[in-house]
Each structure stands twice: as structure tokens, then as C-alpha cells.
Amino acid sequence: MTIFSKIVAGEIPSYKCAESDNFYAFLDINPLAKGHTLVIPKREVDYFFDLTDREIAEMQVFAKHVAQAIKQVCPCIKVGQAVLGLEVPHAHIHLVPMQSEGDLNFANAKLQLAPEEMQEIANKISASFHA
């Protein structure tokens, strides 16, 4: 079981931003920007492109709605999307609020935010989320 599956199962706490029957969105604990969110399928699949066509389509639509909520909460020009998949063996999409393309560089220093601030951001994104 991956760390992300344990988050979905409630075995590991997370800063939940959105949830549906098949997908879960939560704040990245090592964010590139305030509001950096991970979108995952609840079904454990290592490689993004091993998801079914339907799952990928549904996940992208779910991620779109999460990104719209992030944009309402976190001042940014756009919300960038990245699918890397090397750090955790569970398919996931990074959604990162951006002021410039350089903001989506994963070599950038990560933010250190207090748990209270993380929870506040997650609550605001959750309140703005509409599927």
C-alpha cells in the first residue's frame, strides 16, 4: 500500500481539498507555492498512463475543478499541471499556482508552512471546490 493509499484510507492525515468517489485532492506537504495540490485516483495505480482512458479523462476533469478552486483562493496567473510520478509509486497530478513558468520548476526551494496555514488553505480550496 502506498503512502497515498494510506492517505485515502485515513491512516495518514492530509490537508484534504476535494474528494469524489474515485479521486482525492490534498495539499502537497512540500509545496512549491501556497495551494500546491496533489490529485490522485483512489485506486492504486503506479503509472499515470496505466490508468484506463476513462479514469484519465475523469481525473483531468476532477483536476480542472480543483484548479478552478485553487485559482479562486491563491493569487496566481494560472494553475500549472505536472505529471511526474517518480517520487511516489501512485499516479498523481501536481496542481501549482503560478506567477511564471519558473514556478513549476521542481528544483525550486519548497515552502515551509505552518500546519495552521496549510489547514486554512485546504479549507478555503475545499469551500471553493464545485464538481
N, C-alpha and C positions, 0 to 999 in steps of 0.2 A: 504494500500500500504506500503510495507516495505521500509526501507532506501535504500536497494539495488535496488528495482524497481524505486525509485526516482533517483538514480544514472543513471540507464539505460535510463530513460526518460529525463535526462539532467536537472532535477530540483535541484539536488545537484551535485556540482563539484566533479570530481575524477581525479586521475592520470592514465588515460587510457593507457594500454599497448597493447591491442589487442581487436579485435571485429570481429564477424561473424554475420550472420543472426540470429542465435539462442543463442549465447554466448557472454559474455563480460568479459574482464580481466582488473583489475586495482590494483594499489598498495594498500596494507593494510596501513592505516594511523597510526597504532600502530605496526610497523614491528618487528619481531624477528631478522631479518637480512636485510641488504640492498638488495632490489629486492623482498622481500616478497610480493607475488601477490595473489589476490583472483580471482578465476574463477567462474562465476555464469551463470546459464541459464537466458535468458531474461524473460522466462515465470516464473511467481512467483509460486514457489512450496516450502513449508516449509521443508520437509524432503527429503534428498538426495535419499533415496530408494523409494520415491513416484514418482520419475521421471520414465518415460517409459524406457524399456530396450534400445530402440533406442536412447533416449535422453542421458542416462548414457554412452552408447558407444561413441556417438558423442562428448559428453562433455569431456570424457577421451582423445580422440584423439586431440581435441582442446587444452586441458591442456598440452598434450605432446608437442605440437608445442610451446606453451607459455614457458614451462620449458626449451626447447632447446634454445629459445631466451634468457631466464634468464641466463642460463649457459654460453652463449657467452659474456654476459655483466658483470655478477657478479662473481668474482673469487670464485669458490667453487669446492668441490669434486663431489657432486651430488646435485640435487634439490629434496628435500623431499616433499612428498604429505601427507596431512592430511584432513580428512573429520570429522568435529566435529559437527557443526550445532546447538549448544545450544545458542550461543550468539546473532544470528540474525535469525529470522524465515524465511529464504530464503536459499535454498540449495546452498552450495558453497564448493569449494576445495581451501585449502591453498597450495601454492607452495612456499617453503622456501629454499633458497640457504644454503647448509650445508658444514661444515668442519668436523663435527662429529655428531653422532646421538643425542647428547645432545642439538644440535642447534634447534631441533624440539620440545623442551620442552616448552609448552605454559605458564609455570610458570616462565620462564626466564624474566628478565627485558626487556622491549620494548625499541627500539631505538627512539630517538627524532631527527628527521632530518628536516632541513630547507626546506621550500616549494620549493626553487630553486633546491635543491639537489634531492628532490622527483621528480620534473618535469624532471630533467636531466636523472634520472634513467628510468623513464617511457618512455621518448623519445628514449633512447637507446634500451630498450627492444622492443618497437614498431618498430623501424628501423630494428631490427634483426628478427622480427616475420615473419614466412612464413607458411601459412596454406597449 
